[in-house]
Amino acid sequence: MIDRPVLVTVEHARAAKLGEHSGVLCAAGIRSWMDRHGLDLRRFLDEGLPVEQFEALDDAFARRLAAIAREEAGRG
């Protein structure tokens, strides 16, 4: 069995904003947040980005996205 990389997607960003904590809530906010952290917005929207990129950031929103992505991947 080949392990698939865990990717953080825009769906994870949508799930994060539904939680009890506020997050990046609009398209312009996501764009600004991704730019601020040097992440590829187009790739994020098209296919997702490796969870490790988010885990390497010193950012609460990034940690929440990574946790959601890993939890989903763990469910199979």
Accessible surface in RSA format (square Angstrom, percent):
REM  Atomic radii and reference values for relative SASA: ProtOr
REM  Chains: A
REM  Algorithm: Lee & Richards
REM  Probe-radius: 1.40
REM  Slices: 20
REM RES _ NUM      All-atoms   Total-Side   Main-Chain    Non-polar    All polar
REM                ABS   REL    ABS   REL    ABS   REL    ABS   REL    ABS   REL
RES MET A   1   231.85 120.1 143.74  95.1  88.11 209.8 129.74 110.3 102.11 135.3
RES ILE A   2   157.71  89.7 139.56 104.0  18.15  43.7 143.18 103.1  14.53  39.4
RES ASP A   3   130.44  91.4 107.48 107.0  22.96  54.3  36.07  84.9  94.37  94.1
RES ARG A   4   208.28  87.4 187.64  95.7  20.64  49.1  66.05  90.3 142.23  86.2
RES PRO A   5   104.99  76.5  80.49  73.4  24.50  89.1  92.97  76.8  12.02  74.7
RES VAL A   6    29.22  19.2  22.90  20.7   6.32  15.2  25.98  22.6   3.24   8.8
RES LEU A   7    61.02  34.0  52.03  37.2   8.99  22.6  52.03  36.5   8.99  24.2
RES VAL A   8     0.00   0.0   0.00   0.0   0.00   0.0   0.00   0.0   0.00   0.0
RES THR A   9    32.05  22.8  32.05  32.5   0.00   0.0  29.61  39.8   2.44   3.7
RES VAL A  10    25.14  16.5  25.02  22.6   0.13   0.3  25.02  21.7   0.13   0.3
RES GLU A  11   101.20  58.1  95.79  72.5   5.41  12.9  54.83 106.1  46.37  37.9
RES HIS A  12     7.25   4.0   7.21   5.0   0.04   0.1   6.35   6.5   0.90   1.0
RES ALA A  13     2.66   2.4   2.08   3.2   0.58   1.3   2.41   3.4   0.25   0.7
RES ARG A  14   127.99  53.7 127.24  64.9   0.75   1.8  46.90  64.1  81.09  49.1
RES ALA A  15    43.08  39.6  32.96  50.9  10.12  23.0  34.68  48.8   8.39  22.2
RES ALA A  16     1.60   1.5   0.00   0.0   1.60   3.6   1.44   2.0   0.16   0.4
RES LYS A  17    77.64  37.9  62.08  38.1  15.56  37.0  24.60  22.1  53.04  56.5
RES LEU A  18   144.84  80.7 112.94  80.8  31.90  80.2 116.42  81.8  28.42  76.5
RES GLY A  19    45.09  55.6   0.00   N/A  45.09  55.6  32.57  89.4  12.52  28.0
RES GLU A  20   163.83  94.1 116.33  88.0  47.50 113.1  50.79  98.2 113.04  92.3
RES HIS A  21   103.82  56.7  98.17  68.2   5.65  14.4  60.33  62.2  43.49  50.6
RES SER A  22    94.86  80.2  71.10  94.9  23.76  54.7  40.76  86.8  54.09  75.8
RES GLY A  23    24.41  30.1   0.00   N/A  24.41  30.1   8.88  24.4  15.53  34.8
RES VAL A  24    22.98  15.1  15.61  14.1   7.37  17.8  20.71  18.0   2.27   6.2
RES LEU A  25   104.71  58.3  86.60  62.0  18.10  45.5  87.85  61.7  16.86  45.4
RES CYS A  26    73.84  55.9  65.49  73.0   8.34  19.6  43.27 109.6  30.57  33.0
RES ALA A  27    76.95  70.7  58.88  90.9  18.06  41.1  65.86  92.8  11.08  29.4
RES ALA A  28    64.13  59.0  57.32  88.5   6.81  15.5  58.14  81.9   5.99  15.9
RES GLY A  29    23.39  28.8   0.00   N/A  23.39  28.8  20.74  56.9   2.65   5.9
RES ILE A  30    20.58  11.7  20.58  15.3   0.00   0.0  20.58  14.8   0.00   0.0
RES ARG A  31   122.03  51.2 121.97  62.2   0.06   0.2  42.03  57.4  80.00  48.5
RES SER A  32    57.05  48.2  49.81  66.5   7.24  16.7  30.99  66.0  26.06  36.5
RES TRP A  33     7.49   3.0   7.31   3.5   0.18   0.4   6.25   3.3   1.23   2.0
RES MET A  34     1.60   0.8   1.60   1.1   0.00   0.0   0.00   0.0   1.60   2.1
RES ASP A  35    98.29  68.8  76.54  76.2  21.75  51.4  29.39  69.2  68.90  68.7
RES ARG A  36   159.91  67.1 122.75  62.6  37.16  88.5  74.23 101.5  85.68  51.9
RES HIS A  37    46.98  25.7  27.61  19.2  19.38  49.6  24.93  25.7  22.06  25.7
RES GLY A  38    69.17  85.3   0.00   N/A  69.17  85.3  36.86 101.1  32.31  72.4
RES LEU A  39    21.02  11.7  10.59   7.6  10.43  26.2  12.75   9.0   8.27  22.2
RES ASP A  40    76.53  53.6  63.84  63.5  12.68  30.0  31.33  73.7  45.20  45.1
RES LEU A  41    33.57  18.7  29.61  21.2   3.96  10.0  29.61  20.8   3.96  10.7
RES ARG A  42   148.92  62.5 146.19  74.5   2.73   6.5  66.68  91.1  82.24  49.8
RES ARG A  43    91.01  38.2  87.07  44.4   3.93   9.4  26.78  36.6  64.22  38.9
RES PHE A  44     2.52   1.3   1.45   0.9   1.07   2.8   1.45   0.9   1.07   3.1
RES LEU A  45    70.56  39.3  47.44  33.9  23.12  58.1  47.44  33.3  23.12  62.2
RES ASP A  46    95.41  66.8  58.86  58.6  36.55  86.4  23.09  54.3  72.32  72.1
RES GLU A  47   101.73  58.4  84.58  64.0  17.15  40.8  34.73  67.2  67.00  54.7
RES GLY A  48     0.69   0.8   0.00   N/A   0.69   0.8   0.00   0.0   0.69   1.5
RES LEU A  49     1.58   0.9   1.58   1.1   0.00   0.0   1.58   1.1   0.00   0.0
RES PRO A  50    33.68  24.5  33.68  30.7   0.00   0.0  33.68  27.8   0.00   0.0
RES VAL A  51     0.03   0.0   0.03   0.0   0.00   0.0   0.03   0.0   0.00   0.0
RES GLU A  52   102.25  58.7  97.88  74.1   4.37  10.4  58.54 113.2  43.71  35.7
RES GLN A  53    70.75  39.6  63.01  46.0   7.75  18.4  28.05  59.7  42.70  32.4
RES PHE A  54     0.03   0.0   0.03   0.0   0.00   0.0   0.03   0.0   0.00   0.0
RES GLU A  55    76.81  44.1  52.72  39.9  24.09  57.4  29.46  57.0  47.35  38.7
RES ALA A  56    88.15  81.1  47.01  72.5  41.14  93.6  58.97  83.0  29.18  77.3
RES LEU A  57    35.49  19.8  28.82  20.6   6.67  16.8  30.85  21.7   4.64  12.5
RES ASP A  58   143.29 100.4 110.61 110.1  32.69  77.3  41.89  98.6 101.40 101.1
RES ASP A  59    30.19  21.1  24.73  24.6   5.45  12.9   5.45  12.8  24.73  24.7
RES ALA A  60    63.24  58.1  53.70  82.9   9.53  21.7  54.31  76.5   8.93  23.7
RES PHE A  61    16.77   8.4  14.14   8.8   2.63   6.9  14.29   8.7   2.48   7.1
RES ALA A  62     0.00   0.0   0.00   0.0   0.00   0.0   0.00   0.0   0.00   0.0
RES ARG A  63   122.98  51.6 117.87  60.1   5.11  12.2  60.79  83.1  62.18  37.7
RES ARG A  64    53.10  22.3  47.92  24.4   5.18  12.3  40.01  54.7  13.09   7.9
RES LEU A  65     1.65   0.9   1.65   1.2   0.00   0.0   1.65   1.2   0.00   0.0
RES ALA A  66     3.60   3.3   3.44   5.3   0.16   0.4   3.60   5.1   0.00   0.0
RES ALA A  67    61.60  56.6  49.07  75.7  12.53  28.5  57.69  81.2   3.91  10.4
RES ILE A  68    44.68  25.4  42.72  31.8   1.96   4.7  43.66  31.4   1.02   2.8
RES ALA A  69     1.63   1.5   0.21   0.3   1.41   3.2   0.24   0.3   1.38   3.7
RES ARG A  70   100.77  42.3  92.44  47.1   8.34  19.8  45.67  62.4  55.10  33.4
RES GLU A  71   111.90  64.2 100.22  75.8  11.67  27.8  41.37  80.0  70.53  57.6
RES GLU A  72    85.84  49.3  82.47  62.4   3.37   8.0  22.68  43.9  63.16  51.6
RES ALA A  73    51.67  47.5  24.30  37.5  27.37  62.3  35.43  49.9  16.24  43.0
RES GLY A  74    70.40  86.8   0.00   N/A  70.40  86.8  37.14 101.9  33.26  74.5
RES ARG A  75   168.48  70.7 127.68  65.1  40.80  97.2  75.61 103.3  92.87  56.3
RES GLY A  76   101.61 125.3   0.00   N/A 101.61 125.3  54.08 148.4  47.52 106.4
END  Absolute sums over single chains surface
CHAIN  1 A     5152.2       3976.4       1175.8       2794.1       2358.1
END  Absolute sums over all chains
TOTAL          5152.2       3976.4       1175.8       2794.1       2358.1
